[in-house]
Each structure stands twice: as C-alpha cells, then as structure tokens.
Amino acid sequence: MKFQSLIPGISAVGLILLILGTALIALWGFAIRTDNISIYFDHYLLHIIWVTVLQAGLSTCLAIILAVLMAKALAMVGFPCQGLLIKIMPVTFILPTLVVVTGLLSVYGQHGIVSLIFQFLNLPIELSIYGLKGILLAHVFLNFPYACCLFYQSLKSVPIEQKQLAAQLNFSAFTFFKLVEWPLLRRQILPMAALIFMLCFSSFAIVLALGGGPKYTTIEVAIYQSIRDFDLIQAVLLSFLQLICCIGFLIIMQRINRIKKMHIRFVHQTYQVPIPYYLSLISYVIILIGSLFILLPLVTILIEGIYFFKFALLTAALLKALLTSIIIAVGSAFIAMFLALLLLWTNSRLLINQQIKWSNRLMLIGSLILAIPSMVLASGLFLLLFQYADNIIIISILVMLCNALMALPFLLKNLSIPMYEVSLRYWQLCQSLNIQGLTHFYLIEFKALKKLMVMSFAFAVILSFGDFGVIALFGGQALTTLPYYLYEQISHYHYQEGTVTAAILLMLSFSLMVVMDYDRT
C-alpha cells in the first residue's frame, strides 16, 4: 500500500486528535492546578447526577414503549397517507431542539392550544410543561418517532409466508406478535434504548429551556451554569464526570451492538394478517393520537409564525442571527465533509488492502466525538481560549470546528460503505490506467456518490444549524445564531417574536430535508 494513500487519513486524524486532545488537556491542566476539588462532591452534585439519570431513564422507557405501540398499530392497519406519515416522523430526530420547545409551548403551554380548549370547555385545568414533565415530553417528541420508524420497518420485514401461515393456524394478534414479531423487535430495542438514553443523558437545550429551575438541572446544564458563573472548578469536575459517564455508555452500546442481528429479506408485496374489529379501532386511535402528537406542534409553529410575522418584522438582530447561522452551518458542513472524505479515502484503501484493524482504528478516531459530550469539548476550548472570547472570527471558527466534529460520525456512517464499494469496483481498472489522486476522486468517488454527498452535506448543515450547546457558551451580543436568538426570546417571554424565529428555523430545516429526500430518489 502506497504511503500517499495514508496521508489524507493521517492528516484528518491529526487534526481531530489535536482539537479533542487540546480541549481535554486544558480541562485536566486546570484541574491539577486547583486545590480542594473534593469539596464540590456534595449533596447538590449527587442530586444533579440523580436527575440526569432519572430523566434519561424515564424518557427512554416512554419513547420505546410508545414507539412499539405506534409501530404495531401502523403495521396492523393501513390508511391513504401512511407513507407520508412514515416519511415525516423521523424528521423530529434532527429538528433544532429549540424549535421543538417552541412548538410544544404553543400546544401544551399555559397559553397553548390545549389550554384554550380547556378554557372553552370550562374545565379548571391549568397546564405547565416546565419541570420534569416538560423535559420528558420534549425528549419523547424528539426520539419516539424515529424509533417507531425503525420498529415499523422491522415489523414490515416479516415474510409474507409467515403471515399467511399464522393466518392459516388462526393465530391471535397477541400470539403472532409474541412468536413472530417480538423476536425481530427485541433485537433492536436494546440498541435503540441505549442510543436514546445517551442522547437524553447529554441533552442540553431542552433541559435549559424547560427545566424550570435548579430542581431539574442536569450535568450538561450545570456545566453551562458553572462557566457562566465563572465557577470553573465546578465546571471542570462536572465535565470529567460527564466524560466518564458518556465513555461508559459508549462501551455499553458497543457491547449491545455486538449482539447478532437477525437478517430477513424485505419483500415489497404486502399481506395484512386479519385482526378483530376492536383491534383495528384501537390501532386507528393510537395512530391518530400519535400523529397529532407529532404533527400538531410543527403545524402550529408554521401557522403562528406566518400569522405573527406581520407583527414581528425582520429586525436587524434577526437578520444578523440568520446570516451568522447560515455562515456557521455551511462552514461546519464543509469542514465535516472535508474531514470525512479524507478519512474515507484512506479507509477505502486500507480495506482494499485487507488492513481491517487499521481501518477500524481510523473510523474509531473519526467517531471519537461520540464519547466526548459537546459541552465537555466546548468547556475545554473555552478555558483555553478565554482571552479571545471577544474575537468574533476566532470564536466563529471554533464553533464551526466543534459542530463539524459532532456531524462527522454521521457522515462517516452514511458514506463509508458506498465509498469503499465504489473504490473496490474500479480499483483494478484505475490501477492499470494509472488514475490516482484527485483525478481518481473526481472520476470515481465523486461521480458515483454525488447525490449521497449532497444529502450528507445537507444533513451536516441541519445538525449545525440547529445546534445550541456550543453556541450557548460562546454566544453573546457579538456572535448570535438563530437558536441562541430564539433562546433569548423564549427566556424573555417574547412569544410572538420567538414563534417567528422558530418558524424560520423550521422552514429552513425542512427545505434542507427536502433536498435530502430528493437525493435519495
């Protein structure tokens, strides 16, 4: 294997390790220079750990249970707009979290749609989604539709022959689920539950916006508050605690994912197992409630955003935040795509030359950010570059790098197998024609994977566009993105202006999702 093929991957690995290592060394260096850290292990710290684990555990259980119920209901009955609903449902998984918060407030808040219905019916019920119930509601909204889609695909992958045999044997719906469908679902439940738990454990924007006070503060929010209060010792301690927890969860997830999965050939023919009328009715009720739960906040944001737009005009601050978000999101996506292509270029050559061990190590470093929470990374860089906090250019580049690293694992997952297969298919031909370097990339990888690269780039833009964790530390009057601007509006109870900002965020995200969906076809 030629050394030139290793240079791109080595360069990307060096940059990734430099950024992550610098942030962690900054945290560690600050910690060892500080005395009496043990005084911070108090009752409040134990309370923060307990709340973080509690809300993540409850959110995971609720999301998995609701996802299984909804997936089973969708699999038992059919309706005209079912395909459209299945396409829309995973959208919530990558929506900007503050858009979700705004939508939930519009529906379930004190002045939301549900409260107006209760007032119209003269029911003495007052709603407030702040506190633990609001955190659970938002986490379930974000995660359960995505899990439902995966579970639904598993249920639809049951071969027609098994369904027909179950009908001939007069299986009840419960027996069919227990003997045929449950073995498929249970292999996906644990990995999905581990993923949802890790996401909820490191959730930041939702807890910050809906936590309602210190009673439901989590580790990530506590890190942010400690830095904002310039209590850097506490921030370092919490950052290391968060890092240890996330590394532990990542190890557990890897062990869970080692479970051998059952592979069943998917067939496009459909056959509906006969079910009693009451089960059909229950399924339609579940689908209706689930659809309203998913669609109502999104539709409400769009309608109210358009309505309030005439009252909340495009101010200079909003336009500046929009422009800043676009620049940072596009810049982050370019950096993430560049790093991904460098890594995948070397990775495909390693795989072609049967260097499996080095390929795994290379991809592990590319996904190393999964073990390092964004708030830990931002905290380390904040301590390192605190003296440059007023320099907009340096802070903007820093935010781009952090967002790019967080998007990198998703790009590697989308592009790794297709890029290897394309390179392998034309490898011998390119070697005989001496096609190498950038010429090889343009003629082979880029030509074959152009649509997939555009889709992955749009996905990276969405992730960066809606990020609030990193910008929450570095943002301010000088550097304001749309999520940061929206949080300021929500925290100051500027409901109408916040709805307009959330609608703009939602429409831009949906536009990018349309690009992604178009390039799949």
N, C-alpha and C positions, 0 to 999 in steps of 0.2 A: 504494500500500500504506500502510495507516494505521500511524502510529508506535506506537500502543498494542499492535499485534501484535508489535513488536520488543522491547518492554520485558521480557517473560519470558525470552527467549533472552539478551538483553544482561545481565540480572541473573545468570543462571546462568553465563555466560561470565566475568563479572567475578569471581564467587566462585571459580571453578575457577582462573583465572589468578592470583588473589590467593594461593591456597593453594600452587600449584605455584611461582609466582614467589618467594614468601616463602621457601620451602624452598631453592630454588636460590641465591637471593641470600645466604641465611645461610651456605650452603656456600662460595660464592665469596668472601664477606666474610671468613670465617675463613681461607680460603686466602691471600688477598692480604695479610693481617696477619701471616702466618707466613713466616719465612725458612728457607732451606736445605731446601726441599722436594725438591730433586734427589737428596739423599742416600737417599731412600726408593726410588729406582729401582735396586734391587739384584737379586741372583740369586733371592731368595725371591719377589719380585714377579713376575719372569718365570716362575717355577715355578707361581705361582698362576694366571697367565694361561693357561699351557700346560695345566694340569689342567682349568681351566674349559672351554676349547675342546675338549680331548680327551674328557672325559666327555659333553659335549653332542653332539659328533660321533658317538661310538660309540653313545650312547643313541638318537640319531635314526636311524642306519643299522639298528640292531637292530629298532627299533619299526616302521620302514617295511617291512623285509623280512618280519618276522613277520606284519604286517598284510596284506600282499599274499598270503602263503601261506594265512592263515586265511580271507581273503575269497574267494579262489579255491576253497578246499575247501568253504566254505558254499554257493557258487554252483553247484558241480558236483553236490552230493547234497542230499537233504532228509531231515529227521527230525522227529518229532512236536513236540518242544519248541524248534524252531528259532526261531520268532517270539519266544518268551520270552527266549531267549539273546540275540537281537539287541537286545531292549529293555534287558536288564541291562548289556550290555557298555559302553555309553557312560557308565554311572554312575561308573566308576573315574576318569574325566577330571575330575570335580568333587568327588570324595571328599576329606575332610580328609587332608592328606598324612601326618600322624602316625598316623592310623588305618591307612593303608596300611603304614606302617613297622611298627606293632604286628602287623598281620596277617601280614606277611612274616616277622617274627621268630617268630611262632607256628608257621609252616610250615617255614621254612628255617633258623631259628636253631639254636644249639647244643643246645637242648632242645626243638626243634620236632618236628613230625610226621615229617619226612623223616629226621631223626637217630634218632628212635625206631625207624623201620623198619630203618635200617641196623644199629642195635644188635640188633634182633630177629633179623636175618639174619646176625649175627656178622660184619659187614663192617667192616674197620678204616678207616672213612672219617669224618673229623671235618669238620663244616660250620661255616663262619663267614661271615656275609654282610656283615661290616664291611669297609670299604675300597671300592675301585673296583667290585668285582663287586656289592656291595650297592647302590651308587648306580645302576649300570646296571639291576639287577633291578627296583628301585623305579620308575625312570623308564620302563622298558618296560611295567611293570604299569599305570602311570597312562595312558600315551599310546597304546599299540598297540591296545587295544580300540576306542577312539574312531576312530582311523584306519581300522581294519578295517571298522567300520560304514559309513563314507563310501565306502570302496573297494567294499564289498559292494553298496551302492545303485547304484554306477556299473555294476557287472557285471550287476545285475538289470535295468538300464535298456536293455540291448541288445534291440532289437525282435525279436519272435518270427520275423518273416520272415527276418532274417539268420541266426537259429539254424537254422531249417528249411532254408535254402539251404546252410548249412555241412554239415548232415547229409546232404543230397542229394549234395553234392560230395565226401562222405566225408572231410571234414577230420579230421585227427588233433587231439587235445586241445591239443597244442603249437601247431599251425598256427592253430587257432581263437583261441587266446589271443594269438598274435602279430599276426594280421591284424585281428581284431575287437575283442577286449577290451583289449589293450595301448594302442591309441590313446586309449581313454577313461581308463585308469588314469594314464598318464604326464602327462596334463594336471592331475591332482590331486596327484600325488606331490610335485612341487616345492613348491607352496604348503603342503601338509601338512608336508613335511620342514622348511620354513623356520619354521613355527609351532612344531613340536616342538623344533627346535633352540633357538629363542628361549626357550621355557619351561624347557628343561633348562639353558640358559646362566644363567638368573636363578633357578634352583632354590635354595632355602634350607634348609627344614626337613629334607628328605631327606639332603642333604649333611651338615648339622649332626648328625643322629641316626646316620647310617650311615657317615660318612666315616672314622671310626676314628682320627683324629689329623690333625696338620698336613700329612702327606704328600699328602692328597687334599682340601685346603682350596681352595674356590673363592672368587671375588671377593666374592660376597654374604656368605659366612660370614666372610671376612676383614674385611669392613666391620663386621659384628656384633662380632667379637672385638676389633677395634681400639677400638670405642666402649666395650665392656665393660672394656677395659684402660685406658681414658681416653687412648689414643693417637690424639688427634683429628686430627692432621696426616695420619697414615696413612689414617684413615677418610675424610677429605676427598679425598685423592689417589685412593683406590680408588673412591670414589663417582663422581668425574668420569670415571674410566676406564670404569666400568660404564655411565655415562650415554652416553658416546661410542659404546661398543660396541652398546648397545641401539638408539640412533638409527640407527646404520649398518645394523643388522639390519632395522629397520623400513623404511628406504628400500629395501633389497634385496627385502623382502617385497612392497612396493608395486609394484616393477618386475616381480616374478614374477607377481603377480596381474593385471598388465595383459595377460598372455598370453590371447589369445582362447580362451574355453572352448567346447567342443562341446556343444550343447544337443540332447538326444534325448528325445522324448516317452516318458514312462513308461507302460507298459501293465500292467494288473493280471493279464492272462492269463499263465499260466506254460507254458513248454515247456522240457524238460530235454534238452540235447544228449546223445546216447548216448555213454558213455565205457566203456573197458575195466574189467573187474572189479578189476584190481590198482590202478587209479587211484581207484576207489570206496573200496577198502580203505585206501589211503594217506590219502584225504580224511577218512575217519572217524577215523583215528588222529590226524591233525592237529587235527581238531575236538575230540576227546576230551582231548588234551594241552592245547590252548588253553583249553578250558572249565575243566579242573581248575586251570590256572594262574590263571584269573580268579576262579573261584568259591571255591576252597579257602581262601584267606586270609580272605575275607569270612565264610564259614560258620564257620570256626574261631574268629574273633573273637566271633561271636554265641554259639556253644556254650560256649566257655570263659568269656565274660563272664557268661552266665547261671549257669554252674557255680560260678565264683569269687565270685559276688555274695553268697552266704551266708557267705563268709569275709571279704570286704571290704565291710562295711556302708557305707551312705551317711553319710559323715562330714560334719562341718560345713564342712570345707575343700572337699569335693567339691560339696556343695550350693551353697556360695558361688560356686565357679567356674562351675557350671551356670547359676546366676541371672545372673552377670556376662556370660557368653557370650550368653544369650538377650537381655539388655538391649542389649548392643553390636550383636549381629547384627540385631535388629529395628530399632534406631535407625539403623544403617548402611543397611539396606534402604529405610527411609523417606526418608532423605536422598538416596540414589541415585535412587529413584523420583521424588522431587520435582524434582531437577535434570534428570532425563531428560524429564519431562513439560514442564518449562519450555522446554528446548531443542527438543523435538519440536513444541511448539505453534508456536513461531516458525518452525521449519524447514518445517512443512507449509504455512504461509502464504507463505514465500519460494518454495517450489516451485510453488504455485498461481499466483503472480505471475511465474513464469519467471525467478526470481533464482537460477539454478543455481550460479553462482560463490560467492555469499554463503552459500548452503545448504551447499556443500562445506566452506567455511571454518568455518562454525558446527559441523558434525559433526566436523571435524578437531580443533577445540579440545576438544570433548566426549570424544574418544578420545585426547587428548594423553598421558594417563597410561600408555598402552602404550609410549611412548618413554622413560618415566621409571620405572625399577625401584622397587618398593616400599621397598627398603632405602635407596635414594638419597633418596626422599621422607621417609622416617622419620628418616634421619640429619640432614637439613637442619632438620626441625622439632625434633629432639632438641637440636641446637645452639642453636636459637632459644629454646626453652622449657625449657632445662636447669634454671633456677632454680625452675620449677614442677613438677619431677619428682615431688614428694611430694603434689601436689594431685590427688586421685582424680578429681574432676569434670572438671578441665581435660584430664587425660590420657585419660579416657574419651571425651570429645568429640573429642579429637584422633584417637584410634583409629577412632572412628565415621567421621570425615571421610575418613581415609585409605582405609578399607575401602569407603566409598561411592564414592570416585573410582575405585577398582580395579574395582568392579562396574558402573560407569556405561557403559563401552563395550559390554558385553554387553546391557544394557537397551536402549541405542540401536539396536543391531543387531536385537533382537527386535521393537521397536515402531515403528521409523522408517517402513518401507513400509506396514504396516497403518494407521497413524495418518494418513499422507498420503492413502491411498486413501479412507478414510472421510471425511476432511475435504473432499476433492475431490468426492466423490459428492453430498454435501448442501450444497456451498458456495453455489450459486445460490439454493437454496430458503431457506437461513438468512439470506442477504443480503436477500432480498425480505421476509422476516418479521422482520427486524431482531433476529435471535437472535445474541447476541455474548457474549464474556467467559465467566464461569463457567457461565452457563446453556447456552451452546453446548458447553462441555466436558462438562457433565453429560449433556445430551440426546443428543449425537452421539458424541464420542470415548469417554466412559466407558461408556455403554450398549452400544456396539458392541464395545469391546475389553476389557470387564471380565474375562473369563476369561483373556485373554492377559496382562493386567496382573497378575492374581493369580499366574499362572505365572512371570512375570518377577520379581515380588516374592519369591516362594519361592526362585527361583534366586539372587537377591541375598543372601537370608538364608543360604543354603547356603555361598556363597562367603565371606561374612563370618564365619560360624560356625566354619569350619574354618581360618581364616587364622592363621598363626603368625609370619609375617615381621615385621609391625608390632608386635604384642604382645610379641615377643621382646626388643625394645629397651625398651619402656615398662613391661613387666610386672614383677611382683615380689610381695612379700607383700601389699601393699596392693591391687593390681589383678591378679587371676589369672583367666584364662579356661580353659575345658576343654582346648584344645590346649596352653596353657602348663602347666597342671596335669599333663597327660599326659606332656609332655616331661620334667618334673621327676621323674615316676615312672619313666620309661624310663631316664633318666640315672643314677638311684639304684638301678637294678635291682630295683624293686618290681614284679615281673612280674604277680602276681595282681591287685593294685590297678590297674595300668596296663591290663590286659585289660578290667576292668570299665568304666573310664573310656572306653576305645576303643569298647566295645560300646554305651555310652550315646550317644557321638558318632555312631556308625554308624546306630543306630536312629532318632535324631532326623533325620539327613540323609536316610535312606530315607523317613521319614514325609513330609518336605517334597518328596521326589522323587515320591511317590505323588500329592501334591497337584498337582504339575506335570503328571504323566501324565494325571490325571483331567481337568484343564482343557484338555488337547489334544483330548479326545474330545467 
